[in-house]
């Protein structure tokens, strides 16, 4: 997660909820629940607009090469740990999978 803010104090909580769907004609893409809900808390930059990087680690056993990953990504402003009193600006969300 690459993000920034004009604010230089407080923490932001990012939430990544997902479900990995695999196979051909095996699993439904119409799911009502997520497989895992994960978060990352990161601190505001030391100066306005400096790039911040937060990492959210997913459970490797939930994913396989070729899976379709349905996800919802958002700032969880109602989380008590989110104390950034203004906007967090998302620049980039990278999703990497290493099949080991």
N, C-alpha and C positions, 0 to 999 in steps of 0.2 A: 504494500500500500504506500504510494507516494502522495504526500499531501503537504499543505502549508496553511498558514493563517496570518492575519495581520496582528493577532494577539501574541504576546510573548509569555503568558503564564496560563496555567491550567492544563488539564489533561483531556484527551478526547478518547472515546471508546468506539472502535469499529467493530461491526458485527457481520459475520459471514455465515449464513445458514445454507446448507447444500444437501443434495441427494445425487449420488452417482448412479447412472442407469447404464447397464451393460447388455451386450448380446444383441442378436437379431431376432425379433419377435419373441423375446423372453420376458422383459419387464415393461410395465406400463409407464408411459411418460406422464400420466395423469395421477399425480400423487398428492395427497392432502397433508403429508407431514414431511419433515426434513430428516435426513439421516444423521446429521450432526450440526449443532449450532456452536460456533466458536467466536471468540472475541479477542481483540488486542487493545490494550490501553497504551497510549503514547503521549508524551509531553509536548507542549507547544514549543515552537522554535525559539531560539535565543534572540533572534531578530526577525522582524516582519518579513514574510515571504521566503524564508529559508526552507529548503526542501527537507521534509521529515520522512523517514522510512519506518514503517511498522510491519512486522511479520506475523502472519497467522498460520500456524501449523495445523494441517489437517491430519486425520488418522489414515496412515498409509494403507491399512487393510480395507478401507472403504473404497479405494480407487484401483482401477486397472487400466492399462493402456487401451485406448479405443473407447473408453466410457464417455457418455454424454453427461456433463455436469450441469444440473439445474441449480441455480443459486439466487439468493437475495443478499445484497450487500448494502449496508447502510450505517450511518452514524447512530449510535444508540444514546441519544441525548437524555433519555429518562434513567439511564444507569447512574447510580450514585457516584460512581468513579469518574463520570464525564463532568468535569468542572470548567471546561473551556467556555467562557461567557460570551461566545459569539460564533462566527462561522468558521468551519474547517473546510478548506478548499481541496477537493480530491483532484489530483493531476493524473494519476495512473494506477490501475489495478492490474498487477501481473499474476498470472496463474501458471505455475510450473509443476510438472510431474516428472519425476525421475524413476524410471522402471529399472530397479536393481536386481 
